[in-house]
Amino acid sequence: MRKNLIISILLALNAFFFTIQAATADKNRPNVVVIYANDMGKGLLSAYGQKHFTTPHIDALVHNGVSFNYAFGGSVSANARASLLTGYHDCNKQKWRMGRGGVYMREDTVDIHEQENFINDNSILLPENDLYLPQVFGKAGYVTVQIGMLGMGNTSTRKQMFQHGWNYFYGYLDHTRSQGYYPTFLFENDRIEMIEGNTRIDCGRGFVYETEQEMIRNDRWNMEGKKVYSPNLFIEKTLDLIREFKDRPFFLVYSTPLPGPVSIPAIHPEVANSEELTQIEKEFASMMKLLDDHVGVIMSELRTLGLEENTIVVVASDNGHDVCYLQENRIDRPFRNMKTGEAFDNSYSKYYSDKAGDIFNGNMGMAGLKRSNLNGGIHIPLIFYWKDGLKKRVCEEVVSGYDILPTMAGLLGIKLETRKDGISFLPALTKGRKLPADRFVTVSSYEGPAIIVNNGWKLRYLVQQKKYELYNIRKDPEEKYDVILRFPGKAEELKKLLTEQCGGNIENGIIY
């Protein structure tokens, strides 16, 4: 009871400060809407070559905004989201703790407070002067809203959400539950909202990997206990809150679980009659279509309310492409060369879409997928659109998801008292200026860490093989040519730098 009272007090204080901030805000500052997709490889957008379906609404932002050719997220969702929120890369083990997923996957909500208390007692919270992303906006007088896949790491709590600076949040606090699209309940600020008609504890996802195997397909399309589709709830809530906060500056993160794993209540008309796609591929394509449609709905609402000219819209993904539309003898786990049967080790034999049988080529022909430190696993789409506020251009600078926090701080004129791992790319975004040639991005993965320098050099470490590989991704974006023997001096320079970024131990950059 006492801890419940504390949460209620936190909520009341949060509402009080929110009122003060809103009243003192500079209403001429632009709203910021971040559309943060789940596992959306860059090649899934028709603006970047997708041929099996179209994404016209996101494409319009690509063609009329600032798009980045060398943007990097994490290798997995949970780490990428924590980096976005804190401004620190995920080889830095001191800034957050990755909790266990599935904590809230239970039949009822009776002991959720108990689970939250355990997480709170074992969590890492940044010092008071070390700001989270929503706190940056809060200091500038913005309303801060997050919808969909909430928080950071695998599991968060309501108390943490308030501590991170969110004024309002709605969605999943457990990334394992968010992989099912028919939740029995969602979190809305300090309350738990039961979703009538959704009765499956697994939130409608019965299997780890969705395939065309008959038993799994039948379960996917068995709608018993699956009445309300969470992406529809999230877009409705997003529109409601844009309307509610239209008269004050707002920062809204629409963190959609789309486009994967595969689960959708209806096939999109555009792909329904495709002769090139199998049933499960049509389902996945329909999820990408729905995501693009939701982007179109958000843009339409901004125009209707007269907000488009004063709103920056950011589209990004958490990590690189993932394959969740498996089918025997087409593309299947463990991933392998479908012609030779050879399994990919991502060193001597790397995953490429054409070899693996991936019809969508979501990694744009680059090597690797989600969970890998190859470009296909960490390269993301990143688009900034601000009508009349940003000139359309393609930016060639190396940037990361954890650069967004200092970039937004620069935009809002908020001085960061603590040095982040990320840097502001505001000059590149607004003026088209080059970033320093030696600036670098660091990322962890299941294979090991990697470092990418703005001048094109990339060093990756592979824990299984206990080896390093060196590439120049500006000349060799597909990472076909390991040049570590040709440039030993450059390799040693980057080994030292990468080890420093991993706190002196290269294995800190491995996700276990």
Summary of the structure (lengths in Angstrom):
residues: 512
radius of gyration: 21.9
end to end distance: 36.7
largest distance: 65.5
contacts: 1786
relative contact order: 0.16
helix: 34%
strand: 18%
